[in-house]
Amino acid sequence: MMHALRREVRLFFTALMFFTRIPCPSWVDHSEEYLHHSSRYFPLMGWIVGGAGAAMLLSSTFIVPKIIAVILSVIATVLLTGAFHEDGFADACDGFGGGWTKERILAIMQDSRLGTFGTIGLIGILALKVACLLVIAESYSILSACFLLVAAHAASRFTAVSFLMTHEYARLEGESKAKPLATRMTTGEFTTALVTGLLPFALLFPSFGAATLLFLVPLFVVKWYLGRFFHRWIQGYTGDCLGATQQVAEVACYLMFLVMKSENVQEFLIQGMEMIGK
């Protein structure tokens, strides 16, 4: 029992070391064995990163205008991960934007230099994050934006890590961010990631009730579309693909919240529930 507990603690800190810049105990190393199994805690890292962004947003709102507070919260999440996922998103934009064969796409993504597609994509995704969170903070409440930060960061990481269960690793040679994690997840590991990834929506937005399940729609669409897209071009995924998936899924959660809060959509849902009740 104690051995199993110590193993889980080490797996958690391995995930914390790999996916964030938070200092970890000295006994946590880069063991490939533990990296293989630490992916189960990837969504839990979203609780931590999203929580840091939420704390920054909530605290800075009392000092600076909301738009500055939102920007600071996004910067906090980027700094806490060392732009780990944003870098993957930018590399994926460069790779798929500038490459026309699997070999060329993988070569471009492995290049550390930032290209035009990556620059435009990175500016666009960060601007969309800020815009969504600002609208949520101003039109609804700061607490809604804070709760959503935690939920979106957790759920988007589950969406990304689910590729380890459903797709093959594309890069056969060389190193990449996902290489230590390329081993398929077990059913137990996937279940752990699923629960920790989606639980925040149920805990943080209980007022939505059954409508909380609608948050699964954008996550499914992102996973389905990007999965098909990656498979078509490179027959699998890479670490950059996982980073891109996390970024897109995160923004999809923000957009879904705004859609669900729309008066027209709420009226449609009420009418639908009434029809089901009849």
C-alpha positions as CSV (number, residue, x, y, z in Angstrom):
1,M,0.0,0.0,0.0
2,M,2.7,2.5,1.0
3,H,4.8,1.5,-2.0
4,A,1.8,2.2,-4.3
5,L,1.3,5.5,-2.6
6,R,4.9,6.5,-3.0
7,R,4.8,5.6,-6.7
8,E,1.8,7.7,-7.3
9,V,3.4,10.7,-5.5
10,R,6.5,10.3,-7.6
11,L,4.4,10.1,-10.8
12,F,2.6,13.3,-9.7
13,F,5.8,15.2,-9.2
14,T,7.3,13.8,-12.4
15,A,4.3,15.2,-14.3
16,L,4.7,18.5,-12.4
17,M,8.4,18.6,-13.4
18,F,7.7,17.8,-17.0
19,F,4.7,20.0,-17.6
20,T,5.4,23.0,-15.5
21,R,8.3,25.1,-14.2
22,I,7.4,24.6,-10.6
23,P,10.4,23.4,-8.5
24,C,10.2,19.7,-7.5
25,P,12.0,17.7,-4.8
26,S,15.5,16.7,-5.7
27,W,14.6,13.0,-5.7
28,V,12.4,13.5,-8.7
29,D,14.4,12.7,-11.8
30,H,13.8,12.3,-15.6
31,S,13.1,8.5,-15.3
32,E,11.7,7.4,-18.6
33,E,9.6,4.8,-16.8
34,Y,7.9,7.3,-14.7
35,L,7.5,9.7,-17.6
36,H,5.6,7.0,-19.5
37,H,3.0,6.8,-16.7
38,S,2.9,10.4,-15.5
39,S,0.5,11.3,-18.4
40,R,-2.4,10.3,-16.1
41,Y,-1.8,13.5,-14.1
42,F,-1.6,15.8,-17.2
43,P,-5.2,17.1,-16.6
44,L,-4.4,17.6,-12.9
45,M,-1.6,20.0,-14.0
46,G,-4.4,22.0,-15.6
47,W,-6.0,22.4,-12.1
48,I,-2.7,23.9,-11.0
49,V,-1.9,26.1,-14.0
50,G,-5.5,27.2,-14.4
51,G,-5.7,27.9,-10.6
52,A,-2.6,30.1,-10.9
53,G,-4.2,32.0,-13.7
54,A,-7.4,32.4,-11.7
55,A,-5.5,33.6,-8.7
56,M,-3.7,36.2,-10.7
57,L,-7.0,37.3,-12.3
58,L,-8.9,37.6,-9.1
59,S,-6.2,39.4,-7.2
60,S,-5.1,41.8,-9.9
61,T,-8.7,42.9,-10.6
62,F,-8.7,44.9,-7.4
63,I,-5.6,46.8,-8.6
64,V,-5.8,47.2,-12.4
65,P,-8.5,47.4,-15.1
66,K,-10.0,44.1,-16.1
67,I,-8.3,43.9,-19.4
68,I,-4.9,44.2,-17.7
69,A,-5.9,41.6,-15.2
70,V,-6.9,39.2,-17.9
71,I,-3.7,39.7,-19.8
72,L,-1.7,39.1,-16.5
73,S,-3.6,35.9,-15.9
74,V,-2.8,34.5,-19.3
75,I,0.8,35.5,-18.9
76,A,0.9,33.7,-15.5
77,T,-0.3,30.5,-17.1
78,V,2.3,30.8,-19.9
79,L,5.1,31.5,-17.4
80,L,4.1,28.6,-15.2
81,T,4.4,26.1,-18.1
82,G,7.4,27.8,-19.8
83,A,5.1,28.4,-22.8
84,F,5.3,24.6,-23.2
85,H,1.9,24.2,-25.1
86,E,2.1,27.6,-26.8
87,D,5.4,26.5,-28.3
88,G,3.9,23.3,-29.5
89,F,1.0,25.1,-31.1
90,A,3.3,27.6,-32.9
91,D,5.5,24.7,-34.2
92,A,2.4,22.8,-35.4
93,C,1.2,25.9,-37.2
94,D,4.6,26.2,-38.9
95,G,4.8,22.5,-39.7
96,F,1.4,22.0,-41.2
97,G,1.3,25.5,-42.7
98,G,4.7,25.2,-44.5
99,G,5.0,21.4,-45.1
100,W,3.4,19.3,-47.8
101,T,4.8,15.9,-46.9
102,K,5.1,14.0,-43.6
103,E,8.9,14.3,-43.6
104,R,8.9,18.0,-44.3
105,I,6.2,18.7,-41.7
106,L,8.1,16.8,-39.0
107,A,11.3,18.6,-40.0
108,I,9.7,22.0,-39.7
109,M,8.1,21.2,-36.4
110,Q,11.5,20.1,-35.0
111,D,13.1,23.4,-36.1
112,S,13.3,25.7,-33.1
113,R,13.0,28.8,-35.2
114,L,9.6,30.5,-35.3
115,G,8.1,31.0,-38.7
116,T,5.3,33.2,-40.2
117,F,2.5,30.6,-39.6
118,G,3.6,30.1,-36.1
119,T,3.8,33.8,-35.3
120,I,0.4,34.5,-36.7
121,G,-1.1,31.4,-35.0
122,L,0.4,32.3,-31.6
123,I,-0.8,35.9,-31.8
124,G,-4.3,34.8,-32.8
125,I,-4.7,32.1,-30.1
126,L,-3.5,34.4,-27.3
127,A,-5.7,37.3,-28.6
128,L,-8.7,34.9,-28.6
129,K,-8.0,33.8,-25.1
130,V,-7.8,37.4,-23.8
131,A,-10.9,38.4,-25.7
132,C,-13.0,35.5,-24.5
133,L,-11.9,35.8,-20.8
134,L,-12.4,39.6,-20.9
135,V,-16.0,39.2,-22.3
136,I,-16.7,36.6,-19.6
137,A,-15.3,38.7,-16.8
138,E,-17.1,41.9,-17.9
139,S,-20.4,40.4,-19.1
140,Y,-20.9,37.8,-16.3
141,S,-18.4,37.8,-13.4
142,I,-14.8,37.6,-12.5
143,L,-15.5,34.4,-10.6
144,S,-17.0,32.8,-13.7
145,A,-13.8,33.6,-15.6
146,C,-11.7,32.2,-12.7
147,F,-13.7,29.0,-12.5
148,L,-13.6,28.6,-16.3
149,L,-9.8,29.0,-16.3
150,V,-9.4,26.0,-14.0
151,A,-12.0,23.9,-15.9
152,A,-10.7,24.7,-19.4
153,H,-7.1,24.1,-18.5
154,A,-7.9,20.7,-17.1
155,A,-10.3,19.6,-19.8
156,S,-8.1,20.7,-22.6
157,R,-5.2,18.7,-21.2
158,F,-7.4,15.6,-21.1
159,T,-8.3,16.2,-24.7
160,A,-4.6,16.3,-25.6
161,V,-3.5,13.4,-23.6
162,S,-6.3,11.2,-25.0
163,F,-4.3,10.9,-28.2
164,L,-2.0,8.6,-26.2
165,M,-4.9,6.2,-26.0
166,T,-6.3,6.5,-29.5
167,H,-3.5,7.4,-31.9
168,E,0.0,6.3,-32.8
169,Y,3.2,8.4,-32.3
170,A,4.3,9.7,-35.6
171,R,8.0,10.5,-35.2
172,L,10.0,7.3,-35.5
173,E,13.4,8.8,-35.0
174,G,14.8,11.8,-33.1
175,E,13.5,13.5,-30.0
176,S,10.4,15.5,-29.3
177,K,8.4,16.6,-26.3
178,A,6.1,13.6,-26.5
179,K,8.7,10.9,-27.0
180,P,8.9,9.9,-23.3
181,L,5.1,9.8,-23.3
182,A,4.6,7.9,-26.5
183,T,3.7,4.7,-24.8
184,R,-0.1,4.0,-24.9
185,M,-2.0,4.7,-21.7
186,T,-3.6,1.8,-19.8
187,T,-7.4,1.9,-19.2
188,G,-6.8,2.9,-15.5
189,E,-4.5,5.7,-16.5
190,F,-7.0,6.9,-19.1
191,T,-9.8,6.8,-16.5
192,T,-7.8,8.9,-14.1
193,A,-7.1,11.5,-16.7
194,L,-10.8,11.5,-17.8
195,V,-12.0,12.1,-14.2
196,T,-9.5,14.8,-13.3
197,G,-10.0,16.4,-16.7
198,L,-13.7,16.7,-16.8
199,L,-14.6,16.8,-13.1
200,P,-14.0,20.6,-12.7
201,F,-17.0,21.4,-15.0
202,A,-19.3,19.5,-12.7
203,L,-17.8,20.9,-9.5
204,L,-17.3,24.5,-10.7
205,F,-20.5,25.0,-12.7
206,P,-23.2,23.0,-10.8
207,S,-25.8,25.6,-11.8
208,F,-25.5,24.4,-15.4
209,G,-26.9,20.9,-14.3
210,A,-27.1,18.5,-17.2
211,A,-26.1,21.3,-19.6
212,T,-22.5,20.8,-18.3
213,L,-22.3,17.8,-20.6
214,L,-22.5,20.2,-23.5
215,F,-18.9,21.2,-22.8
216,L,-18.0,17.7,-24.1
217,V,-19.2,18.8,-27.5
218,P,-16.4,21.2,-28.4
219,L,-13.8,18.9,-26.8
220,F,-15.1,16.0,-28.9
221,V,-15.1,18.1,-32.1
222,V,-11.6,19.4,-31.4
223,K,-10.3,15.8,-30.8
224,W,-12.1,14.4,-33.8
225,Y,-11.1,17.0,-36.2
226,L,-7.5,17.4,-35.2
227,G,-7.1,13.6,-34.9
228,R,-8.2,13.2,-38.5
229,F,-6.1,16.1,-39.6
230,F,-2.9,14.8,-37.9
231,H,-3.5,11.3,-39.2
232,R,-4.0,12.5,-42.7
233,W,-0.7,14.4,-42.9
234,I,1.7,12.6,-40.5
235,Q,-0.2,9.4,-39.6
236,G,-0.2,10.1,-35.9
237,Y,0.8,12.7,-33.4
238,T,3.9,14.5,-32.0
239,G,4.5,16.5,-28.9
240,D,3.7,19.7,-30.9
241,C,0.4,18.2,-31.9
242,L,-0.5,17.6,-28.3
243,G,0.4,21.2,-27.5
244,A,-1.7,22.5,-30.4
245,T,-4.6,20.3,-29.2
246,Q,-4.4,21.7,-25.7
247,Q,-4.4,25.3,-26.9
248,V,-7.4,24.8,-29.3
249,A,-9.4,22.8,-26.8
250,E,-8.8,25.5,-24.1
251,V,-10.2,28.2,-26.3
252,A,-13.1,26.0,-27.4
253,C,-14.1,25.8,-23.7
254,Y,-14.2,29.6,-23.4
255,L,-16.2,29.9,-26.6
256,M,-18.6,27.1,-25.5
257,F,-19.3,29.0,-22.2
258,L,-20.2,32.1,-24.2
259,V,-22.4,30.1,-26.5
260,M,-24.2,28.5,-23.5
261,K,-24.7,31.9,-21.9
262,S,-26.3,33.3,-25.0
263,E,-30.0,34.1,-24.5
264,N,-30.9,32.5,-27.8
265,V,-29.1,29.3,-26.9
266,Q,-30.6,29.1,-23.4
267,E,-34.1,29.6,-24.8
268,F,-33.5,26.8,-27.3
269,L,-32.3,24.5,-24.5
270,I,-35.3,25.3,-22.3
271,Q,-37.6,24.5,-25.2
272,G,-35.8,21.3,-25.9
273,M,-36.0,20.2,-22.3
274,E,-39.7,21.0,-22.2
275,M,-40.3,18.9,-25.3
276,I,-38.4,16.0,-23.8
277,G,-40.4,16.3,-20.6
278,K,-43.6,16.0,-22.6
